[in-house]
Amino acid sequence: MKNRLKVLRAEHDLTQADLAAKLDVSRQTIIAVEKGKFDPSLSLAFKVSRLFEQPIEEIFQDDA
Amino acid sequence: MGAKLDAVLAKGLPERDKKNANRVNLWALGWMFSLMGNAILTKVYDQGISALWFAILAAHIVCGVMLVLSYRRFLSELDEMERKVQLEALALAVGFSILVFSTGGILDSVGILGAPDGAVMVAVMSLTYMAGLIVGRIRLA
């Protein structure tokens, strides 16, 4: 799954640690999601969507 | 290299997860010490069933049950990626241990090797669990 997490984080001037704290996950999780190595759960995707005030499908896109 | 090492050491976990992990580690220590206490009592001091032995047995059961419960809580509240790593490491540890025991049983039946005992099982499970954690964390880093 592709995502725009890194771009959105940069636009909001957040570090990986800041974003991890806001989403209540580890920094390693943010790193893995940004690299596309780990697909977040639906609840985490909703948290990201609420935080950046964008629909989920504009942040996460299926590879297929 | 630094990022991989941070991943292996699971740096940056939320405070809640660190507290839960510390609780698991404390019960694991208690469980291990009670196991060692029993071995010292029965093998070094050659004591059989006594009040002290019962106390160690009770401590072992209490620590073991609390270890299981605290680990379950740790997993249920854990950061979702670390939970995936932990569950995959557990699956590897259980599967590999079963394989070691079943193979040991087959070799024992024809007298090539003695069947592995409980200490071997704990060691195999612990080592494969740790290996699974390291490999899983590096893979996702």
N, CA and C atoms of all chains as a GROMACS GRO file, in nm:
protein
  615
    1MET      N    1   0.084  -0.120   0.000
    1MET     CA    2   0.000   0.000   0.000
    1MET      C    3   0.088   0.126   0.000
    2LYS      N    4   0.053   0.220  -0.089
    2LYS     CA    5   0.129   0.346  -0.093
    2LYS      C    6   0.060   0.446  -0.001
    3ASN      N    7   0.138   0.543   0.046
    3ASN     CA    8   0.074   0.646   0.130
    3ASN      C    9   0.150   0.778   0.120
    4ARG      N   10   0.081   0.886   0.164
    4ARG     CA   11   0.140   1.021   0.158
    4ARG      C   12   0.177   1.070   0.298
    5LEU      N   13   0.202   0.976   0.387
    5LEU     CA   14   0.226   1.012   0.527
    5LEU      C   15   0.348   1.103   0.542
    6LYS      N   16   0.455   1.070   0.472
    6LYS     CA   17   0.579   1.146   0.485
    6LYS      C   18   0.558   1.291   0.436
    7VAL      N   19   0.486   1.305   0.324
    7VAL     CA   20   0.459   1.438   0.267
    7VAL      C   21   0.372   1.519   0.364
    8LEU      N   22   0.267   1.456   0.414
    8LEU     CA   23   0.176   1.526   0.505
    8LEU      C   24   0.247   1.565   0.635
    9ARG      N   25   0.333   1.477   0.682
    9ARG     CA   26   0.408   1.506   0.804
    9ARG      C   27   0.499   1.627   0.782
   10ALA      N   28   0.564   1.629   0.665
   10ALA     CA   29   0.653   1.742   0.634
   10ALA      C   30   0.572   1.872   0.620
   11GLU      N   31   0.456   1.863   0.556
   11GLU     CA   32   0.371   1.982   0.539
   11GLU      C   33   0.326   2.039   0.673
   12HIS      N   34   0.306   1.952   0.770
   12HIS     CA   35   0.263   1.996   0.904
   12HIS      C   36   0.381   2.018   0.998
   13ASP      N   37   0.501   2.010   0.941
   13ASP     CA   38   0.623   2.036   1.017
   13ASP      C   39   0.632   1.949   1.144
   14LEU      N   40   0.608   1.820   1.124
   14LEU     CA   41   0.613   1.725   1.237
   14LEU      C   42   0.730   1.630   1.219
   15THR      N   43   0.795   1.596   1.329
   15THR     CA   44   0.898   1.491   1.321
   15THR      C   45   0.828   1.355   1.334
   16GLN      N   46   0.903   1.250   1.304
   16GLN     CA   47   0.844   1.116   1.320
   16GLN      C   48   0.803   1.091   1.464
   17ALA      N   49   0.886   1.142   1.557
   17ALA     CA   50   0.854   1.123   1.700
   17ALA      C   51   0.728   1.201   1.738
   18ASP      N   52   0.712   1.323   1.682
   18ASP     CA   53   0.591   1.403   1.710
   18ASP      C   54   0.467   1.328   1.663
   19LEU      N   55   0.476   1.280   1.539
   19LEU     CA   56   0.360   1.211   1.481
   19LEU      C   57   0.328   1.083   1.560
   20ALA      N   58   0.434   1.011   1.599
   20ALA     CA   59   0.414   0.889   1.677
   20ALA      C   60   0.342   0.920   1.807
   21ALA      N   61   0.382   1.029   1.873
   21ALA     CA   62   0.318   1.067   2.000
   21ALA      C   63   0.171   1.106   1.978
   22LYS      N   64   0.144   1.178   1.869
   22LYS     CA   65   0.006   1.220   1.842
   22LYS      C   66  -0.084   1.100   1.810
   23LEU      N   67  -0.026   0.998   1.748
   23LEU     CA   68  -0.105   0.881   1.708
   23LEU      C   69  -0.098   0.768   1.811
   24ASP      N   70  -0.019   0.788   1.917
   24ASP     CA   71  -0.001   0.689   2.023
   24ASP      C   72   0.053   0.556   1.968
   25VAL      N   73   0.153   0.566   1.882
   25VAL     CA   74   0.224   0.447   1.832
   25VAL      C   75   0.374   0.473   1.848
   26SER      N   76   0.454   0.371   1.815
   26SER     CA   77   0.599   0.390   1.826
   26SER      C   78   0.654   0.462   1.702
   27ARG      N   79   0.771   0.522   1.717
   27ARG     CA   80   0.835   0.588   1.603
   27ARG      C   81   0.868   0.485   1.494
   28GLN      N   82   0.900   0.362   1.539
   28GLN     CA   83   0.930   0.255   1.443
   28GLN      C   84   0.809   0.227   1.353
   29THR      N   85   0.690   0.238   1.410
   29THR     CA   86   0.568   0.215   1.330
   29THR      C   87   0.554   0.323   1.224
   30ILE      N   88   0.581   0.448   1.262
   30ILE     CA   89   0.573   0.558   1.164
   30ILE      C   90   0.676   0.536   1.052
   31ILE      N   91   0.798   0.498   1.090
   31ILE     CA   92   0.904   0.473   0.992
   31ILE      C   93   0.859   0.363   0.894
   32ALA      N   94   0.806   0.252   0.949
   32ALA     CA   95   0.766   0.139   0.864
   32ALA      C   96   0.649   0.174   0.774
   33VAL      N   97   0.553   0.253   0.826
   33VAL     CA   98   0.437   0.292   0.743
   33VAL      C   99   0.485   0.384   0.631
   34GLU      N  100   0.570   0.480   0.664
   34GLU     CA  101   0.620   0.574   0.562
   34GLU      C  102   0.696   0.500   0.451
   35LYS      N  103   0.770   0.395   0.489
   35LYS     CA  104   0.847   0.319   0.389
   35LYS      C  105   0.760   0.217   0.316
   36GLY      N  106   0.634   0.204   0.358
   36GLY     CA  107   0.545   0.106   0.294
   36GLY      C  108   0.573  -0.037   0.335
   37LYS      N  109   0.646  -0.054   0.446
   37LYS     CA  110   0.677  -0.190   0.492
   37LYS      C  111   0.569  -0.246   0.584
   38PHE      N  112   0.487  -0.157   0.638
   38PHE     CA  113   0.382  -0.200   0.730
   38PHE      C  114   0.252  -0.126   0.697
   39ASP      N  115   0.146  -0.204   0.676
   39ASP     CA  116   0.015  -0.142   0.649
   39ASP      C  117  -0.056  -0.117   0.782
   40PRO      N  118  -0.096   0.006   0.808
   40PRO     CA  119  -0.161   0.035   0.937
   40PRO      C  120  -0.300  -0.027   0.946
   41SER      N  121  -0.346  -0.046   1.070
   41SER     CA  122  -0.483  -0.096   1.090
   41SER      C  123  -0.582   0.012   1.048
   42LEU      N  124  -0.706  -0.027   1.037
   42LEU     CA  125  -0.810   0.070   0.998
   42LEU      C  126  -0.821   0.180   1.103
   43SER      N  127  -0.810   0.142   1.232
   43SER     CA  128  -0.824   0.245   1.338
   43SER      C  129  -0.709   0.344   1.332
   44LEU      N  130  -0.588   0.297   1.301
   44LEU     CA  131  -0.475   0.389   1.290
   44LEU      C  132  -0.491   0.478   1.166
   45ALA      N  133  -0.540   0.419   1.058
   45ALA     CA  134  -0.563   0.497   0.935
   45ALA      C  135  -0.666   0.608   0.962
   46PHE      N  136  -0.770   0.576   1.039
   46PHE     CA  137  -0.870   0.679   1.074
   46PHE      C  138  -0.808   0.789   1.160
   47LYS      N  139  -0.720   0.750   1.251
   47LYS     CA  140  -0.652   0.851   1.336
   47LYS      C  141  -0.572   0.947   1.249
   48VAL      N  142  -0.498   0.889   1.151
   48VAL     CA  143  -0.417   0.970   1.060
   48VAL      C  144  -0.508   1.064   0.980
   49SER      N  145  -0.619   1.008   0.934
   49SER     CA  146  -0.715   1.086   0.855
   49SER      C  147  -0.770   1.204   0.936
   50ARG      N  148  -0.805   1.179   1.062
   50ARG     CA  149  -0.858   1.286   1.148
   50ARG      C  150  -0.750   1.390   1.176
   51LEU      N  151  -0.628   1.342   1.201
   51LEU     CA  152  -0.519   1.435   1.236
   51LEU      C  153  -0.489   1.531   1.120
   52PHE      N  154  -0.483   1.478   0.999
   52PHE     CA  155  -0.449   1.562   0.883
   52PHE      C  156  -0.573   1.617   0.812
   53GLU      N  157  -0.690   1.585   0.866
   53GLU     CA  158  -0.819   1.633   0.812
   53GLU      C  159  -0.832   1.606   0.662
   54GLN      N  160  -0.801   1.481   0.628
   54GLN     CA  161  -0.815   1.440   0.487
   54GLN      C  162  -0.880   1.302   0.483
   55PRO      N  163  -0.955   1.271   0.376
   55PRO     CA  164  -1.013   1.137   0.367
   55PRO      C  165  -0.904   1.029   0.360
   56ILE      N  166  -0.935   0.913   0.414
   56ILE     CA  167  -0.837   0.803   0.417
   56ILE      C  168  -0.782   0.774   0.277
   57GLU      N  169  -0.874   0.772   0.177
   57GLU     CA  170  -0.831   0.733   0.041
   57GLU      C  171  -0.737   0.835  -0.022
   58GLU      N  172  -0.732   0.955   0.034
   58GLU     CA  173  -0.636   1.053  -0.018
   58GLU      C  174  -0.498   1.038   0.048
   59ILE      N  175  -0.495   0.964   0.157
   59ILE     CA  176  -0.367   0.942   0.227
   59ILE      C  177  -0.310   0.804   0.191
   60PHE      N  178  -0.397   0.705   0.188
   60PHE     CA  179  -0.354   0.567   0.159
   60PHE      C  180  -0.415   0.520   0.028
   61GLN      N  181  -0.329   0.466  -0.060
   61GLN     CA  182  -0.378   0.412  -0.188
   61GLN      C  183  -0.334   0.268  -0.203
   62ASP      N  184  -0.428   0.187  -0.250
   62ASP     CA  185  -0.398   0.046  -0.274
   62ASP      C  186  -0.301   0.035  -0.392
   63ASP      N  187  -0.208  -0.059  -0.384
   63ASP     CA  188  -0.111  -0.081  -0.493
   63ASP      C  189  -0.178  -0.135  -0.619
   64ALA      N  190  -0.284  -0.213  -0.599
   64ALA     CA  191  -0.347  -0.283  -0.713
   64ALA      C  192  -0.415  -0.187  -0.809
   65MET      N  193   2.268   0.174   1.005
   65MET     CA  194   2.297   0.080   1.115
   65MET      C  195   2.228   0.125   1.244
   66GLY      N  196   2.233   0.260   1.268
   66GLY     CA  197   2.170   0.315   1.389
   66GLY      C  198   2.021   0.291   1.391
   67ALA      N  199   1.957   0.309   1.274
   67ALA     CA  200   1.811   0.289   1.265
   67ALA      C  201   1.776   0.143   1.290
   68LYS      N  202   1.858   0.052   1.236
   68LYS     CA  203   1.833  -0.092   1.254
   68LYS      C  204   1.849  -0.130   1.401
   69LEU      N  205   1.952  -0.072   1.465
   69LEU     CA  206   1.977  -0.102   1.606
   69LEU      C  207   1.862  -0.049   1.692
   70ASP      N  208   1.814   0.073   1.659
   70ASP     CA  209   1.698   0.129   1.730
   70ASP      C  210   1.578   0.036   1.716
   71ALA      N  211   1.562  -0.018   1.595
   71ALA     CA  212   1.449  -0.108   1.571
   71ALA      C  213   1.463  -0.237   1.652
   72VAL      N  214   1.585  -0.293   1.653
   72VAL     CA  215   1.607  -0.418   1.728
   72VAL      C  216   1.580  -0.396   1.877
   73LEU      N  217   1.620  -0.277   1.927
   73LEU     CA  218   1.600  -0.247   2.069
   73LEU      C  219   1.459  -0.193   2.098
   74ALA      N  220   1.376  -0.187   1.993
   74ALA     CA  221   1.238  -0.137   2.004
   74ALA      C  222   1.234   0.000   2.072
   75LYS      N  223   1.323   0.089   2.028
   75LYS     CA  224   1.325   0.224   2.086
   75LYS      C  225   1.203   0.302   2.038
   76GLY      N  226   1.158   0.394   2.119
   76GLY     CA  227   1.047   0.482   2.079
   76GLY      C  228   0.910   0.424   2.103
   77LEU      N  229   0.902   0.317   2.186
   77LEU     CA  230   0.770   0.264   2.218
   77LEU      C  231   0.698   0.362   2.310
   78PRO      N  232   0.564   0.370   2.300
   78PRO     CA  233   0.491   0.456   2.393
   78PRO      C  234   0.516   0.414   2.540
   79GLU      N  235   0.506   0.512   2.632
   79GLU     CA  236   0.533   0.487   2.776
   79GLU      C  237   0.450   0.370   2.830
   80ARG      N  238   0.324   0.362   2.786
   80ARG     CA  239   0.234   0.255   2.833
   80ARG      C  240   0.295   0.118   2.801
   81ASP      N  241   0.350   0.104   2.681
   81ASP     CA  242   0.409  -0.024   2.640
   81ASP      C  243   0.534  -0.056   2.720
   82LYS      N  244   0.614   0.049   2.750
   82LYS     CA  245   0.736   0.028   2.830
   82LYS      C  246   0.699  -0.021   2.970
   83LYS      N  247   0.596   0.042   3.029
   83LYS     CA  248   0.552   0.001   3.164
   83LYS      C  249   0.504  -0.143   3.162
   84ASN      N  250   0.423  -0.177   3.061
   84ASN     CA  251   0.372  -0.314   3.052
   84ASN      C  252   0.485  -0.414   3.031
   85ALA      N  253   0.585  -0.376   2.949
   85ALA     CA  254   0.699  -0.465   2.924
   85ALA      C  255   0.780  -0.485   3.052
   86ASN      N  256   0.796  -0.377   3.130
   86ASN     CA  257   0.870  -0.390   3.257
   86ASN      C  258   0.797  -0.484   3.353
   87ARG      N  259   0.664  -0.476   3.352
   87ARG     CA  260   0.584  -0.564   3.439
   87ARG      C  261   0.606  -0.710   3.396
   88VAL      N  262   0.604  -0.736   3.267
   88VAL     CA  263   0.628  -0.872   3.215
   88VAL      C  264   0.767  -0.919   3.257
   89ASN      N  265   0.867  -0.832   3.242
   89ASN     CA  266   1.005  -0.869   3.276
   89ASN      C  267   1.020  -0.902   3.424
   90LEU      N  268   0.953  -0.825   3.510
   90LEU     CA  269   0.961  -0.852   3.654
   90LEU      C  270   0.902  -0.988   3.690
   91TRP      N  271   0.784  -1.019   3.634
   91TRP     CA  272   0.724  -1.151   3.661
   91TRP      C  273   0.809  -1.262   3.603
   92ALA      N  274   0.871  -1.238   3.487
   92ALA     CA  275   0.957  -1.340   3.426
   92ALA      C  276   1.079  -1.366   3.515
   93LEU      N  277   1.132  -1.259   3.574
   93LEU     CA  278   1.246  -1.275   3.666
   93LEU      C  279   1.206  -1.358   3.787
   94GLY      N  280   1.090  -1.325   3.844
   94GLY     CA  281   1.039  -1.401   3.960
   94GLY      C  282   1.020  -1.547   3.926
   95TRP      N  283   0.963  -1.572   3.808
   95TRP     CA  284   0.939  -1.709   3.762
   95TRP      C  285   1.071  -1.784   3.748
   96MET      N  286   1.172  -1.716   3.689
   96MET     CA  287   1.303  -1.778   3.668
   96MET      C  288   1.373  -1.806   3.801
   97PHE      N  289   1.366  -1.709   3.893
   97PHE     CA  290   1.431  -1.730   4.024
   97PHE      C  291   1.366  -1.844   4.101
   98SER      N  292   1.234  -1.856   4.090
   98SER     CA  293   1.166  -1.966   4.162
   98SER      C  294   1.208  -2.101   4.102
   99LEU      N  295   1.228  -2.102   3.971
   99LEU     CA  296   1.275  -2.225   3.904
   99LEU      C  297   1.416  -2.260   3.951
  100MET      N  298   1.501  -2.155   3.959
  100MET     CA  299   1.638  -2.176   4.008
  100MET      C  300   1.637  -2.219   4.154
  101GLY      N  301   1.548  -2.158   4.234
  101GLY     CA  302   1.539  -2.192   4.376
  101GLY      C  303   1.506  -2.338   4.396
  102ASN      N  304   1.412  -2.387   4.316
  102ASN     CA  305   1.376  -2.528   4.324
  102ASN      C  306   1.494  -2.618   4.288
  103ALA      N  307   1.566  -2.580   4.180
  103ALA     CA  308   1.680  -2.661   4.137
  103ALA      C  309   1.788  -2.664   4.246
  104ILE      N  310   1.814  -2.547   4.307
  104ILE     CA  311   1.917  -2.540   4.413
  104ILE      C  312   1.876  -2.625   4.533
  105LEU      N  313   1.748  -2.611   4.570
  105LEU     CA  314   1.698  -2.683   4.687
  105LEU      C  315   1.705  -2.834   4.668
  106THR      N  316   1.662  -2.881   4.553
  106THR     CA  317   1.654  -3.027   4.532
  106THR      C  318   1.785  -3.090   4.486
  107LYS      N  319   1.862  -3.016   4.409
  107LYS     CA  320   1.985  -3.077   4.353
  107LYS      C  321   2.110  -3.047   4.436
  108VAL      N  322   2.125  -2.919   4.481
  108VAL     CA  323   2.245  -2.882   4.557
  108VAL      C  324   2.232  -2.926   4.702
  109TYR      N  325   2.115  -2.893   4.765
  109TYR     CA  326   2.098  -2.927   4.907
  109TYR      C  327   2.028  -3.061   4.926
  110ASP      N  328   1.992  -3.126   4.814
  110ASP     CA  329   1.934  -3.260   4.819
  110ASP      C  330   1.811  -3.268   4.910
  111GLN      N  331   1.728  -3.163   4.907
  111GLN     CA  332   1.608  -3.164   4.992
  111GLN      C  333   1.488  -3.212   4.913
  112GLY      N  334   1.402  -3.286   4.979
  112GLY     CA  335   1.278  -3.331   4.915
  112GLY      C  336   1.167  -3.232   4.944
  113ILE      N  337   1.047  -3.286   4.965
  113ILE     CA  338   0.932  -3.200   4.992
  113ILE      C  339   0.944  -3.141   5.133
  114SER      N  340   0.938  -3.008   5.141
  114SER     CA  341   0.947  -2.940   5.269
  114SER      C  342   0.863  -2.813   5.261
  115ALA      N  343   0.855  -2.739   5.371
  115ALA     CA  344   0.776  -2.614   5.373
  115ALA      C  345   0.837  -2.515   5.274
  116LEU      N  346   0.970  -2.510   5.271
  116LEU     CA  347   1.038  -2.418   5.179
  116LEU      C  348   1.010  -2.456   5.034
  117TRP      N  349   1.010  -2.588   5.008
  117TRP     CA  350   0.982  -2.637   4.872
  117TRP      C  351   0.840  -2.595   4.830
  118PHE      N  352   0.742  -2.608   4.922
  118PHE     CA  353   0.604  -2.567   4.891
  118PHE      C  354   0.598  -2.417   4.864
  119ALA      N  355   0.674  -2.340   4.944
  119ALA     CA  356   0.674  -2.194   4.925
  119ALA      C  357   0.728  -2.159   4.786
  120ILE      N  358   0.836  -2.230   4.746
  120ILE     CA  359   0.895  -2.204   4.614
  120ILE      C  360   0.798  -2.246   4.504
  121LEU      N  361   0.731  -2.360   4.524
  121LEU     CA  362   0.633  -2.407   4.425
  121LEU      C  363   0.519  -2.304   4.411
  122ALA      N  364   0.470  -2.255   4.526
  122ALA     CA  365   0.361  -2.156   4.522
  122ALA      C  366   0.408  -2.029   4.451
  123ALA      N  367   0.531  -1.984   4.483
  123ALA     CA  368   0.584  -1.863   4.420
  123ALA      C  369   0.598  -1.885   4.269
  124HIS      N  370   0.640  -2.006   4.231
  124HIS     CA  371   0.657  -2.038   4.089
  124HIS      C  372   0.523  -2.031   4.015
  125ILE      N  373   0.419  -2.090   4.076
  125ILE     CA  374   0.287  -2.090   4.011
  125ILE      C  375   0.231  -1.947   4.003
  126VAL      N  376   0.244  -1.871   4.113
  126VAL     CA  377   0.192  -1.734   4.114
  126VAL      C  378   0.265  -1.649   4.009
  127CYS      N  379   0.398  -1.659   4.009
  127CYS     CA  380   0.477  -1.580   3.911
  127CYS      C  381   0.443  -1.622   3.769
  128GLY      N  382   0.425  -1.752   3.745
  128GLY     CA  383   0.394  -1.802   3.611
  128GLY      C  384   0.260  -1.751   3.562
  129VAL      N  385   0.158  -1.759   3.650
  129VAL     CA  386   0.024  -1.711   3.611
  129VAL      C  387   0.028  -1.561   3.586
  130MET      N  388   0.094  -1.487   3.674
  130MET     CA  389   0.103  -1.341   3.657
  130MET      C  390   0.182  -1.305   3.531
  131LEU      N  391   0.283  -1.388   3.499
  131LEU     CA  392   0.360  -1.365   3.376
  131LEU      C  393   0.270  -1.378   3.252
  132VAL      N  394   0.188  -1.483   3.251
  132VAL     CA  395   0.097  -1.504   3.137
  132VAL      C  396  -0.002  -1.388   3.127
  133LEU      N  397  -0.063  -1.351   3.242
  133LEU     CA  398  -0.163  -1.243   3.239
  133LEU      C  399  -0.102  -1.109   3.200
  134SER      N  400   0.017  -1.080   3.254
  134SER     CA  401   0.080  -0.951   3.221
  134SER      C  402   0.125  -0.949   3.075
  135TYR      N  403   0.167  -1.065   3.022
  135TYR     CA  404   0.206  -1.070   2.881
  135TYR      C  405   0.085  -1.051   2.790
  136ARG      N  406  -0.029  -1.109   2.831
  136ARG     CA  407  -0.151  -1.092   2.752
  136ARG      C  408  -0.192  -0.945   2.749
  137ARG      N  409  -0.181  -0.879   2.865
  137ARG     CA  410  -0.215  -0.737   2.872
  137ARG      C  411  -0.118  -0.654   2.786
  138PHE      N  412   0.012  -0.690   2.798
  138PHE     CA  413   0.116  -0.623   2.718
  138PHE      C  414   0.082  -0.631   2.570
  139LEU      N  415   0.046  -0.752   2.524
  139LEU     CA  416   0.015  -0.771   2.382
  139LEU      C  417  -0.110  -0.695   2.340
  140SER      N  418  -0.214  -0.698   2.424
  140SER     CA  419  -0.341  -0.637   2.384
  140SER      C  420  -0.331  -0.484   2.378
  141GLU      N  421  -0.242  -0.425   2.458
  141GLU     CA  422  -0.229  -0.278   2.458
  141GLU      C  423  -0.111  -0.230   2.374
  142LEU      N  424  -0.038  -0.324   2.317
  142LEU     CA  425   0.088  -0.291   2.250
  142LEU      C  426   0.069  -0.215   2.119
  143ASP      N  427   0.168  -0.134   2.084
  143ASP     CA  428   0.178  -0.069   1.954
  143ASP      C  429   0.155  -0.175   1.845
  144GLU      N  430   0.073  -0.142   1.743
  144GLU     CA  431   0.026  -0.247   1.652
  144GLU      C  432   0.136  -0.315   1.570
  145MET      N  433   0.240  -0.242   1.531
  145MET     CA  434   0.345  -0.307   1.454
  145MET      C  435   0.428  -0.400   1.544
  146GLU      N  436   0.457  -0.354   1.665
  146GLU     CA  437   0.533  -0.437   1.759
  146GLU      C  438   0.452  -0.562   1.795
  147ARG      N  439   0.317  -0.548   1.802
  147ARG     CA  440   0.233  -0.665   1.830
  147ARG      C  441   0.248  -0.769   1.718
  148LYS      N  442   0.252  -0.721   1.595
  148LYS     CA  443   0.268  -0.813   1.480
  148LYS      C  444   0.403  -0.886   1.492
  149VAL      N  445   0.508  -0.811   1.527
  149VAL     CA  446   0.641  -0.872   1.542
  149VAL      C  447   0.639  -0.976   1.654
  150GLN      N  448   0.577  -0.939   1.767
  150GLN     CA  449   0.571  -1.030   1.883
  150GLN      C  450   0.495  -1.158   1.848
  151LEU      N  451   0.381  -1.144   1.780
  151LEU     CA  452   0.299  -1.262   1.748
  151LEU      C  453   0.371  -1.353   1.649
  152GLU      N  454   0.441  -1.294   1.553
  152GLU     CA  455   0.516  -1.376   1.458
  152GLU      C  456   0.631  -1.448   1.527
  153ALA      N  457   0.696  -1.380   1.623
  153ALA     CA  458   0.805  -1.443   1.698
  153ALA      C  459   0.752  -1.556   1.785
  154LEU      N  460   0.633  -1.536   1.843
  154LEU     CA  461   0.571  -1.641   1.925
  154LEU      C  462   0.538  -1.763   1.839
  155ALA      N  463   0.482  -1.738   1.720
  155ALA     CA  464   0.447  -1.848   1.630
  155ALA      C  465   0.572  -1.927   1.593
  156LEU      N  466   0.680  -1.855   1.565
  156LEU     CA  467   0.807  -1.920   1.530
  156LEU      C  468   0.858  -2.003   1.648
  157ALA      N  469   0.853  -1.946   1.769
  157ALA     CA  470   0.904  -2.015   1.889
  157ALA      C  471   0.824  -2.141   1.917
  158VAL      N  472   0.691  -2.131   1.911
  158VAL     CA  473   0.607  -2.248   1.939
  158VAL      C  474   0.628  -2.356   1.832
  159GLY      N  475   0.626  -2.314   1.705
  159GLY     CA  476   0.642  -2.410   1.596
  159GLY      C  477   0.776  -2.480   1.600
  160PHE      N  478   0.883  -2.403   1.622
  160PHE     CA  479   1.017  -2.460   1.624
  160PHE      C  480   1.034  -2.555   1.743
  161SER      N  481   0.976  -2.516   1.859
  161SER     CA  482   0.988  -2.600   1.979
  161SER      C  483   0.916  -2.733   1.959
  162ILE      N  484   0.797  -2.728   1.897
  162ILE     CA  485   0.724  -2.852   1.869
  162ILE      C  486   0.806  -2.942   1.777
  163LEU      N  487   0.868  -2.880   1.677
  163LEU     CA  488   0.950  -2.956   1.582
  163LEU      C  489   1.070  -3.021   1.652
  164VAL      N  490   1.136  -2.943   1.740
  164VAL     CA  491   1.252  -2.997   1.814
  164VAL      C  492   1.208  -3.115   1.900
  165PHE      N  493   1.093  -3.102   1.967
  165PHE     CA  494   1.046  -3.209   2.055
  165PHE      C  495   1.002  -3.332   1.977
  166SER      N  496   0.930  -3.309   1.866
  166SER     CA  497   0.884  -3.425   1.789
  166SER      C  498   1.002  -3.498   1.726
  167THR      N  499   1.100  -3.421   1.678
  167THR     CA  500   1.220  -3.483   1.620
  167THR      C  501   1.299  -3.557   1.728
  168GLY      N  502   1.309  -3.493   1.848
  168GLY     CA  503   1.378  -3.557   1.960
  168GLY      C  504   1.310  -3.688   1.998
  169GLY      N  505   1.177  -3.689   1.995
  169GLY     CA  506   1.101  -3.810   2.028
  169GLY      C  507   1.130  -3.921   1.929
  170ILE      N  508   1.136  -3.885   1.799
  170ILE     CA  509   1.164  -3.984   1.694
  170ILE      C  510   1.305  -4.042   1.712
  171LEU      N  511   1.402  -3.951   1.738
  171LEU     CA  512   1.541  -3.996   1.757
  171LEU      C  513   1.555  -4.080   1.884
  172ASP      N  514   1.477  -4.043   1.988
  172ASP     CA  515   1.480  -4.117   2.115
  172ASP      C  516   1.425  -4.259   2.096
  173SER      N  517   1.323  -4.273   2.009
  173SER     CA  518   1.259  -4.404   1.992
  173SER      C  519   1.353  -4.508   1.933
  174VAL      N  520   1.456  -4.463   1.861
  174VAL     CA  521   1.553  -4.560   1.807
  174VAL      C  522   1.688  -4.551   1.879
  175GLY      N  523   1.691  -4.471   1.988
  175GLY     CA  524   1.810  -4.466   2.072
  175GLY      C  525   1.924  -4.382   2.019
  176ILE      N  526   1.898  -4.296   1.920
  176ILE     CA  527   2.006  -4.210   1.867
  176ILE      C  528   2.034  -4.094   1.964
  177LEU      N  529   1.928  -4.034   2.016
  177LEU     CA  530   1.940  -3.920   2.109
  177LEU      C  531   1.839  -3.938   2.221
  178GLY      N  532   1.870  -3.883   2.339
  178GLY     CA  533   1.772  -3.883   2.447
  178GLY      C  534   1.665  -3.778   2.417
  179ALA      N  535   1.541  -3.801   2.463
  179ALA     CA  536   1.434  -3.704   2.440
  179ALA      C  537   1.467  -3.574   2.513
  180PRO      N  538   1.445  -3.458   2.449
  180PRO     CA  539   1.476  -3.331   2.515
  180PRO      C  540   1.389  -3.309   2.638
  181ASP      N  541   1.447  -3.253   2.745
  181ASP     CA  542   1.368  -3.230   2.867
  181ASP      C  543   1.312  -3.086   2.871
  182GLY      N  544   1.249  -3.053   2.984
  182GLY     CA  545   1.183  -2.923   2.998
  182GLY      C  546   1.278  -2.806   2.984
  183ALA      N  547   1.400  -2.822   3.038
  183ALA     CA  548   1.498  -2.712   3.032
  183ALA      C  549   1.534  -2.681   2.886
  184VAL      N  550   1.546  -2.790   2.806
  184VAL     CA  551   1.578  -2.771   2.663
  184VAL      C  552   1.464  -2.698   2.595
  185MET      N  553   1.340  -2.735   2.632
  185MET     CA  554   1.223  -2.672   2.571
  185MET      C  555   1.221  -2.521   2.601
  186VAL      N  556   1.246  -2.486   2.729
  186VAL     CA  557   1.248  -2.344   2.767
  186VAL      C  558   1.357  -2.270   2.690
  187ALA      N  559   1.476  -2.333   2.679
  187ALA     CA  560   1.588  -2.270   2.610
  187ALA      C  561   1.558  -2.252   2.460
  188VAL      N  562   1.504  -2.358   2.397
  188VAL     CA  563   1.473  -2.351   2.252
  188VAL      C  564   1.368  -2.242   2.227
  189MET      N  565   1.264  -2.243   2.311
  189MET     CA  566   1.156  -2.143   2.294
  189MET      C  567   1.210  -2.001   2.312
  190SER      N  568   1.291  -1.981   2.416
  190SER     CA  569   1.344  -1.846   2.444
  190SER      C  570   1.432  -1.798   2.329
  191LEU      N  571   1.522  -1.886   2.283
  191LEU     CA  572   1.616  -1.846   2.178
  191LEU      C  573   1.545  -1.818   2.045
  192THR      N  574   1.448  -1.905   2.008
  192THR     CA  575   1.378  -1.881   1.881
  192THR      C  576   1.288  -1.759   1.892
  193TYR      N  577   1.232  -1.734   2.011
  193TYR     CA  578   1.149  -1.615   2.031
  193TYR      C  579   1.235  -1.489   2.014
  194MET      N  580   1.353  -1.489   2.076
  194MET     CA  581   1.442  -1.372   2.064
  194MET      C  582   1.488  -1.353   1.919
  195ALA      N  583   1.523  -1.465   1.853
  195ALA     CA  584   1.565  -1.457   1.712
  195ALA      C  585   1.451  -1.402   1.627
  196GLY      N  586   1.329  -1.447   1.654
  196GLY     CA  587   1.211  -1.399   1.580
  196GLY      C  588   1.189  -1.250   1.599
  197LEU      N  589   1.209  -1.202   1.721
  197LEU     CA  590   1.192  -1.059   1.750
  197LEU      C  591   1.294  -0.978   1.672
  198ILE      N  592   1.421  -1.022   1.676
  198ILE     CA  593   1.528  -0.947   1.608
  198ILE      C  594   1.505  -0.943   1.458
  199VAL      N  595   1.476  -1.061   1.399
  199VAL     CA  596   1.454  -1.067   1.253
  199VAL      C  597   1.331  -0.983   1.214
  200GLY      N  598   1.223  -0.995   1.290
  200GLY     CA  599   1.102  -0.919   1.258
  200GLY      C  600   1.122  -0.770   1.266
  201ARG      N  601   1.194  -0.725   1.368
  201ARG     CA  602   1.218  -0.580   1.384
  201ARG      C  603   1.309  -0.527   1.274
  202ILE      N  604   1.411  -0.605   1.237
  202ILE     CA  605   1.502  -0.561   1.130
  202ILE      C  606   1.426  -0.555   0.997
  203ARG      N  607   1.341  -0.655   0.972
  203ARG     CA  608   1.266  -0.663   0.846
  203ARG      C  609   1.176  -0.540   0.827
  204LEU      N  610   1.118  -0.491   0.936
  204LEU     CA  611   1.024  -0.378   0.924
  204LEU      C  612   1.091  -0.242   0.944
  205ALA      N  613   1.220  -0.241   0.978
  205ALA     CA  614   1.288  -0.114   1.007
  205ALA      C  615   1.315  -0.035   0.880
   0.00000   0.00000   0.00000
